[in-house]
Structures are given as C-alpha cells and as structure tokens.
Amino acid sequence: MPGTRAISSLVGAMQLSSGITARRTSLSDGRELIYFDDADTTLGPERAIDAREPSVRPANATMRQDVLTGEWISIAAARQNRAFLPPAELDPLAPQTPANPSEIPSLYDVAVFENKSPSFGPLLEDENAPRGLDDLAEIGFGRTRTSVGRCEVVCFSPEHEGSFAGLTPSRARTVIEAWAHRTAELSAMPGIEQVFPFENRGQEIGVTLHHPHGQIYSYPYITPRTSRLIQSIEKVGPDLFERILETERASERVLLQGEHWTAFVPFAARWPVEVHMLPHRHVPDFAATSTEERDELSHLYLKLLRGIDALYETPTPYIAAWHQAPVNSHRDEIRLMLQITSPRRAETKLKFLAGSEAAMGAWIGDVAPETSAALIREAIERV
C-alpha cells in the first residue's frame, strides 16, 4: 500500500528559473522521480515516500540492426505489459491513494519519472553497449547492441484527462522548464547521443493513457530523421534553419509570431495538419533557451494547440515532436524545432499511411499547405 507519511528530508529542492522549483526523490524500485512545482504552486515542500514493495526492473531491451537500411530497431518486449486505457480510479499517473498504488506518491503540479518499461535503458553502460557512433554506422548481418539510454514520463497535471492545451500558462511554463532541465541532465549522461521530448495526444495516435502527459526519449544514436537532416545541411549549408525561417516568415503560411518564436505550416507539409515552430535565434535545444524565450513559448504554444483543437468540434489527435540537435555534433547548425502532425484530414476522416507512404516513404499530401494554414489561422482567432 502506498505511503502517506510526508518526509521532506528525502526530497532535494532546486530553484529553477521563473520561480519554479524541482524536488528530486526516488521510487521504491530506485527509479528517479522529480517534482516540478509551479511558480504559483499551492503545494507545500513535503512529499510522501513511495512505500510500495520494490519490484524488479525489466532488463534492457536489445537493438538489432536492419541490414537493408543500417537503422537500429529496439526490441522492447517488456512494453507489452504496460497499462492500456485504464479507468480513472486506476490511473497509473495520478497521485497515489490507498486504492490506487500508482507511480507518483504525492499530489503534484508536474512530475517526471523514469519509465517502468522503457525502450532504452535503464542501463547506460553495458558490455554490449554501442561503442560510439562509428560502431553504430557499420552495417552487417546479425548485429545487436544493448538498448542503453533513458526514457522518462512527463506528467503535465494530476488530472486524469486532458492534454497540454488545457494547462494554465503557469503550468505550461513549468512543463517547458522541466523539458529544459531534463534535456540538460540527460545530455550529460554517458552514451546519450540525442534527447527527444514529445507528446502523443489521442487514441487515433495510439495513446494508451488518457492522463495528460508526454515523454522524453534519450537515444544511444542519432535518429534516422536527424541523420537525413544532416545530409540536407551538408548540401544546402550550415545556415539552413536561418533560411527556412526567413522563407517561411515571408509566406502566407505563418500562423503565429512573437518576439522570439514563429509558427507556420511548412512549404512541403506531409500531413493534413502539420505545423512547425522555430525560435528566432539559433538554439540547439531547450537547455539553451533563455528565460524570456521560455516565457513567451508558454503562451504561444498554448494558443497554437488550442487553435488546432478548435478546427473541429472534438479534440484533434496529434504528435507534438520537439526536435533537438544531437548531444555531441552539429549543435551550431541544427536548431530546436517543434513539429506538430495530425492525421485528421476532415472532421470524421483520418489519413492512414498506405502503400506509397508506409512502404516507400513517398508521401502524397491531401490538403494544400496554404489551405491548411488559412484554416488553422481562423481557428486560432476563435480561441
């Protein structure tokens, strides 16, 4: 049964920017848990301990190399046992109660913890771990490596249902601070090559928990999508993102602009709803953003997501992906970038990846990017 005894001595507090506080503790099986308190929090400094019986953490997954592409596939069989759309009274991301021995012992504003069934980790070093990027770049038959790394869950709220769009500006600012804090710490861990914060929203995307949350994956390699980006930079030039921002800001596809950020529908959008957002100055990741940039983002991002939700009568399913530069390379060339994609092509219709897209990677767009931009701008004006 979960504990109810509040013990402040078990929680190390750290003051972050804009009055946000991080409080670090551990779960019963040793996984790390960090509470992030809003600047205007109503919570006290104490937190309950996790008094559940310690359980054995699953072994690391194993990566196998696809000899056709050179890409690495993590085989994480332990994920088959994760919760699937549980009722509110058994929400594993809600604060613990005597009837619900969940993952988080105390009431919280924002909470981040190590995933119980991760795709990468929990080991960061292992005798069969990748031996650097050169090792991973080799291609051969039957090649395997341990899926070292780390996967974290980011709980946006203690409420059972919702998404980032339903947060207050203060809470949104706390989540952004958590992304920056975790990016910095995860990037400093051994063997981590790229850190990826994201939010999956909606059952149509494959979400298995209604609870408002996102995740952070820390990979032991540079992802295939970023590898393709690096190839483009090598051909176009190191100022690729500066030129993208200049081109898009001059187009009819701009959705929102602030002092520090611009959101737009990209020139070659693949999805019926696709939005990118870039900071105006070059920053490789969240950890490099300024307090002013984070402050503005907390308002612009909410406005953008609420506009996307206002396209139709029901909430829009989406993937919100924060692309960051690799930890150890191309940090002066690759800029932090948000990419939101949704398969919703009409109120009751979804775009499914069929033969051309899924099998060949050859995309066919259903909606002209300019048309999509006009629809999203109108929706933003309504919220």
C-alpha positions as CSV (number, residue, x, y, z in Angstrom):
1,M,0.0,0.0,0.0
2,P,1.4,3.4,-0.9
3,G,2.8,5.5,2.0
4,T,1.1,8.6,3.2
5,R,3.9,9.9,5.5
6,A,5.3,13.2,4.3
7,I,9.1,13.3,4.6
8,S,10.7,16.5,3.2
9,S,14.2,15.3,4.0
10,L,14.0,12.7,1.2
11,V,13.5,15.4,-1.4
12,G,16.3,17.7,-2.7
13,A,15.0,21.1,-3.8
14,M,16.5,23.2,-6.5
15,Q,15.3,26.6,-7.6
16,L,15.0,27.0,-11.4
17,S,14.1,30.0,-13.5
18,S,10.8,32.0,-13.1
19,G,10.2,30.8,-9.6
20,I,9.8,27.1,-10.5
21,T,11.2,24.5,-8.1
22,A,12.5,21.0,-8.8
23,R,12.3,18.4,-6.0
24,R,14.2,15.1,-6.5
25,T,13.4,11.8,-4.9
26,S,13.2,8.1,-5.8
27,L,10.5,5.4,-6.3
28,S,10.6,2.2,-4.3
29,D,12.4,0.3,-7.1
30,G,15.1,3.0,-7.4
31,R,13.7,4.9,-10.4
32,E,14.2,8.6,-10.3
33,L,11.2,10.9,-9.7
34,I,11.4,14.7,-9.9
35,Y,8.6,17.0,-8.9
36,F,8.4,20.4,-10.6
37,D,6.4,22.9,-8.6
38,D,4.7,25.8,-10.4
39,A,5.9,29.4,-9.6
40,D,2.4,30.0,-8.1
41,T,2.0,26.5,-6.6
42,T,-0.3,25.9,-3.7
43,L,1.6,22.8,-2.6
44,G,3.9,22.6,0.3
45,P,7.5,21.4,0.1
46,E,6.9,17.9,1.6
47,R,6.3,14.7,-0.4
48,A,5.1,11.3,0.6
49,I,7.5,8.4,0.2
50,D,6.8,5.5,-2.2
51,A,6.0,2.7,0.2
52,R,5.2,0.1,-2.5
53,E,7.1,-3.2,-2.4
54,P,10.1,-2.8,-4.6
55,S,9.7,-4.7,-7.9
56,V,12.4,-6.0,-10.3
57,R,13.0,-3.7,-13.2
58,P,13.0,-5.3,-16.6
59,A,16.3,-6.0,-18.4
60,N,17.4,-3.6,-21.1
61,A,15.9,-4.1,-24.5
62,T,18.2,-5.2,-27.3
63,M,18.8,-3.2,-30.5
64,R,19.0,-5.1,-33.8
65,Q,20.4,-3.6,-37.0
66,D,18.3,-3.7,-40.2
67,V,21.0,-4.6,-42.8
68,L,18.8,-3.1,-45.5
69,T,19.0,0.4,-44.1
70,G,21.6,0.4,-41.4
71,E,18.9,1.6,-38.9
72,W,18.7,0.2,-35.4
73,I,15.5,-1.3,-34.1
74,S,14.9,-1.6,-30.3
75,I,13.1,-4.8,-29.4
76,A,11.4,-3.9,-26.0
77,A,9.2,-6.9,-25.2
78,A,8.6,-5.6,-21.6
79,R,6.4,-2.8,-23.1
80,Q,3.7,-5.4,-23.9
81,N,2.7,-5.3,-20.3
82,R,2.1,-1.6,-20.0
83,A,-1.3,-0.2,-18.9
84,F,-3.9,0.2,-21.7
85,L,-6.6,2.9,-21.2
86,P,-7.3,2.1,-17.5
87,P,-10.3,3.7,-15.7
88,A,-9.7,6.9,-13.7
89,E,-9.6,5.1,-10.4
90,L,-6.6,3.0,-11.6
91,D,-4.7,5.8,-13.5
92,P,-1.0,5.0,-13.0
93,L,0.0,8.6,-13.4
94,A,-2.4,10.0,-10.8
95,P,-1.2,10.7,-7.2
96,Q,-1.2,7.5,-5.1
97,T,-4.2,6.6,-3.0
98,P,-4.8,3.5,-0.8
99,A,-6.9,2.0,-3.7
100,N,-4.5,3.1,-6.4
101,P,-0.8,2.3,-5.9
102,S,0.2,4.5,-8.8
103,E,3.7,5.7,-10.0
104,I,3.6,9.0,-8.1
105,P,3.4,9.1,-4.3
106,S,2.2,12.7,-3.8
107,L,-0.1,15.3,-5.3
108,Y,2.0,17.3,-7.8
109,D,2.0,20.1,-10.3
110,V,4.3,18.5,-12.9
111,A,6.2,15.2,-12.3
112,V,8.9,13.4,-14.3
113,F,10.0,9.9,-13.6
114,E,11.9,7.0,-15.3
115,N,9.6,4.8,-17.4
116,K,8.9,1.5,-15.8
117,S,9.1,-0.4,-19.2
118,P,11.5,1.7,-21.2
119,S,12.5,1.3,-24.8
120,F,16.0,2.4,-23.9
121,G,17.7,1.8,-20.5
122,P,17.8,1.7,-17.6
123,L,21.4,0.7,-18.0
124,L,23.6,3.5,-19.5
125,E,26.6,1.3,-19.9
126,D,26.9,-2.4,-20.7
127,E,29.4,-4.8,-22.2
128,N,27.4,-4.9,-25.4
129,A,26.5,-1.2,-25.4
130,P,27.2,0.8,-28.6
131,R,30.9,1.7,-28.9
132,G,30.4,5.1,-30.3
133,L,28.7,6.4,-33.5
134,D,31.3,4.8,-35.8
135,D,30.4,1.4,-34.3
136,L,26.7,2.0,-35.0
137,A,27.4,3.3,-38.5
138,E,28.9,-0.1,-39.6
139,I,26.4,-2.4,-41.4
140,G,26.4,-6.2,-41.1
141,F,24.3,-9.2,-40.6
142,G,23.1,-10.2,-37.1
143,R,24.4,-7.1,-35.4
144,T,23.0,-6.4,-31.9
145,R,23.7,-3.9,-29.2
146,T,22.1,-3.2,-25.8
147,S,19.4,-0.5,-25.9
148,V,21.2,1.7,-23.4
149,G,19.7,5.1,-22.7
150,R,16.8,6.5,-20.7
151,C,13.0,7.0,-21.2
152,E,11.1,9.4,-18.9
153,V,7.4,10.2,-18.5
154,V,6.4,13.8,-18.1
155,C,3.1,14.3,-16.3
156,F,1.6,17.7,-17.1
157,S,-1.1,17.6,-14.4
158,P,-2.5,15.3,-11.7
159,E,-5.9,15.3,-13.5
160,H,-7.0,12.1,-15.2
161,E,-7.8,13.5,-18.6
162,G,-6.6,16.4,-20.8
163,S,-3.6,17.5,-22.8
164,F,-1.0,20.3,-22.9
165,A,-3.6,22.6,-24.5
166,G,-5.7,22.5,-21.3
167,L,-2.9,23.8,-19.0
168,T,-2.7,27.2,-17.4
169,P,0.1,29.5,-18.7
170,S,1.8,29.0,-15.3
171,R,1.6,25.2,-15.7
172,A,2.7,25.3,-19.3
173,R,5.8,27.3,-18.2
174,T,6.6,24.6,-15.6
175,V,6.5,21.9,-18.2
176,I,8.8,23.9,-20.5
177,E,11.2,24.4,-17.6
178,A,11.0,20.6,-17.0
179,W,11.9,19.9,-20.6
180,A,14.9,22.2,-20.4
181,H,16.1,20.7,-17.1
182,R,15.8,17.2,-18.3
183,T,17.4,18.0,-21.6
184,A,20.5,19.3,-19.8
185,E,20.7,16.4,-17.4
186,L,20.0,13.7,-19.9
187,S,22.5,15.1,-22.4
188,A,25.2,14.8,-19.7
189,M,24.7,11.1,-19.2
190,P,27.1,8.6,-20.7
191,G,26.2,7.1,-24.1
192,I,23.4,9.6,-24.9
193,E,23.5,11.0,-28.4
194,Q,20.1,12.7,-28.7
195,V,17.3,13.8,-26.4
196,F,13.7,13.9,-27.7
197,P,10.7,15.4,-25.8
198,F,7.3,14.7,-27.3
199,E,3.6,14.4,-26.6
200,N,1.2,11.9,-28.2
201,R,-2.4,13.0,-28.0
202,G,-5.5,10.9,-28.8
203,Q,-6.4,7.3,-29.2
204,E,-6.1,7.7,-33.0
205,I,-2.4,8.2,-32.5
206,G,-2.2,5.1,-30.3
207,V,-2.2,6.7,-26.9
208,T,-2.8,4.2,-24.1
209,L,-3.4,6.6,-21.2
210,H,-5.9,9.4,-21.1
211,H,-3.8,11.2,-18.5
212,P,-2.2,14.5,-19.8
213,H,1.5,13.6,-20.3
214,G,4.4,13.4,-22.6
215,Q,7.6,11.5,-22.8
216,I,11.3,12.1,-23.2
217,Y,13.5,9.5,-25.1
218,S,17.3,9.6,-24.8
219,Y,18.8,7.6,-27.6
220,P,22.2,6.0,-27.8
221,Y,22.4,7.0,-31.5
222,I,21.4,9.9,-33.8
223,T,17.9,9.2,-35.1
224,P,17.2,8.4,-38.7
225,R,15.2,11.6,-39.1
226,T,18.0,13.8,-37.8
227,S,20.5,11.9,-40.0
228,R,18.5,12.9,-43.1
229,L,18.5,16.5,-41.8
230,I,22.3,16.4,-41.5
231,Q,22.5,15.3,-45.1
232,S,20.4,18.3,-46.2
233,I,22.6,20.7,-44.2
234,E,25.7,19.3,-45.9
235,K,24.1,20.0,-49.3
236,V,22.3,23.3,-48.5
237,G,24.6,24.9,-46.0
238,P,25.0,25.4,-42.2
239,D,22.5,28.3,-42.3
240,L,19.7,26.0,-43.4
241,F,17.4,26.9,-40.4
242,E,18.0,30.6,-40.7
243,R,17.0,30.4,-44.3
244,I,13.9,28.3,-43.6
245,L,12.7,30.8,-41.0
246,E,13.3,33.7,-43.4
247,T,11.5,32.0,-46.2
248,E,8.5,30.9,-44.1
249,R,8.1,34.2,-42.3
250,A,7.7,35.8,-45.8
251,S,5.0,33.3,-46.8
252,E,1.2,33.1,-46.4
253,R,1.6,30.1,-44.2
254,V,2.6,31.9,-41.0
255,L,0.2,31.2,-38.1
256,L,1.7,33.0,-35.1
257,Q,4.6,35.3,-34.5
258,G,6.1,36.6,-31.3
259,E,9.3,38.3,-30.3
260,H,11.2,35.0,-30.0
261,W,9.2,32.4,-32.0
262,T,7.3,31.9,-35.2
263,A,4.8,29.0,-36.0
264,F,4.0,28.1,-39.6
265,V,2.7,25.4,-41.9
266,P,5.8,24.2,-43.8
267,F,6.1,24.6,-47.6
268,A,6.1,20.8,-48.2
269,A,3.7,19.6,-45.4
270,R,3.1,15.9,-45.5
271,W,0.2,15.7,-43.1
272,P,-3.3,17.3,-43.4
273,V,-2.5,19.2,-40.2
274,E,1.3,20.0,-39.9
275,V,2.8,22.9,-38.0
276,H,6.4,23.8,-37.3
277,M,7.7,26.4,-34.8
278,L,11.2,27.8,-34.7
279,P,13.0,30.2,-32.3
280,H,14.3,33.4,-34.0
281,R,17.8,32.9,-32.7
282,H,19.9,29.8,-33.0
283,V,19.5,27.5,-30.0
284,P,20.3,23.7,-30.3
285,D,17.9,22.5,-27.6
286,F,15.6,23.5,-24.7
287,A,18.6,23.8,-22.3
288,A,20.0,26.6,-24.4
289,T,16.8,28.7,-24.5
290,S,16.6,31.9,-22.4
291,T,14.1,32.7,-19.6
292,E,12.4,35.2,-22.0
293,E,12.1,32.6,-24.8
294,R,10.6,30.0,-22.4
295,D,8.1,32.6,-21.0
296,E,6.9,33.6,-24.5
297,L,6.7,30.0,-25.6
298,S,4.4,29.1,-22.7
299,H,1.8,31.5,-24.2
300,L,2.3,30.9,-27.9
301,Y,2.4,27.2,-27.6
302,L,-0.9,27.1,-25.7
303,K,-2.5,29.4,-28.3
304,L,-1.3,27.2,-31.1
305,L,-2.5,24.0,-29.6
306,R,-5.9,25.5,-28.7
307,G,-6.3,26.7,-32.3
308,I,-5.6,23.2,-33.6
309,D,-8.2,21.8,-31.2
310,A,-10.7,24.4,-32.5
311,L,-10.5,23.1,-36.1
312,Y,-13.4,20.7,-35.3
313,E,-16.0,20.1,-32.6
314,T,-13.8,17.4,-31.0
315,P,-10.2,17.5,-29.9
316,T,-7.5,16.9,-32.6
317,P,-5.2,13.9,-32.3
318,Y,-1.6,14.8,-32.8
319,I,2.1,14.1,-32.2
320,A,4.0,17.2,-30.9
321,A,7.7,16.5,-31.5
322,W,10.4,18.7,-30.2
323,H,13.4,18.1,-32.5
324,Q,16.7,18.9,-30.8
325,A,20.3,18.9,-32.0
326,P,22.4,15.8,-31.2
327,V,24.3,16.0,-28.0
328,N,27.8,15.8,-29.4
329,S,27.6,17.2,-33.0
330,H,26.0,19.7,-35.4
331,R,25.0,22.0,-32.5
332,D,25.9,25.1,-34.4
333,E,23.8,24.0,-37.4
334,I,20.7,22.2,-36.1
335,R,18.1,24.4,-34.3
336,L,15.5,23.4,-31.8
337,M,12.2,22.9,-33.8
338,L,8.7,21.9,-32.9
339,Q,6.8,19.7,-35.5
340,I,3.1,19.0,-34.8
341,T,1.5,16.5,-37.1
342,S,-2.1,15.2,-37.2
343,P,-3.7,12.6,-39.5
344,R,-7.1,14.3,-39.3
345,R,-8.0,15.4,-42.8
346,A,-11.6,16.1,-42.1
347,E,-13.9,16.1,-39.1
348,T,-14.7,12.4,-39.4
349,K,-11.8,11.3,-41.6
350,L,-8.2,10.3,-40.9
351,K,-5.2,10.0,-43.2
352,F,-3.8,6.5,-43.0
353,L,-0.3,5.6,-44.2
354,A,-1.0,3.2,-47.0
355,G,1.2,1.7,-49.7
356,S,3.1,4.7,-51.0
357,E,3.8,6.4,-47.7
358,A,4.2,3.3,-45.4
359,A,6.1,1.1,-47.9
360,M,8.1,3.5,-50.0
361,G,8.2,6.7,-47.9
362,A,6.8,8.6,-50.9
363,W,4.2,11.0,-49.5
364,I,1.1,12.4,-51.1
365,G,-0.5,15.4,-49.4
366,D,-4.3,15.6,-49.1
367,V,-4.5,19.3,-48.2
368,A,-2.5,22.2,-49.8
369,P,-0.3,23.7,-47.1
370,E,-1.7,27.2,-47.8
371,T,-5.3,26.0,-47.3
372,S,-4.3,24.3,-44.1
373,A,-2.6,27.4,-42.8
374,A,-5.7,29.5,-43.5
375,L,-8.0,27.1,-41.7
376,I,-5.7,26.9,-38.6
377,R,-5.3,30.8,-38.5
378,E,-9.1,31.1,-38.5
379,A,-9.3,28.5,-35.7
380,I,-6.7,30.3,-33.6
381,E,-8.7,33.6,-34.0
382,R,-11.7,31.8,-32.5
383,V,-10.0,30.7,-29.2
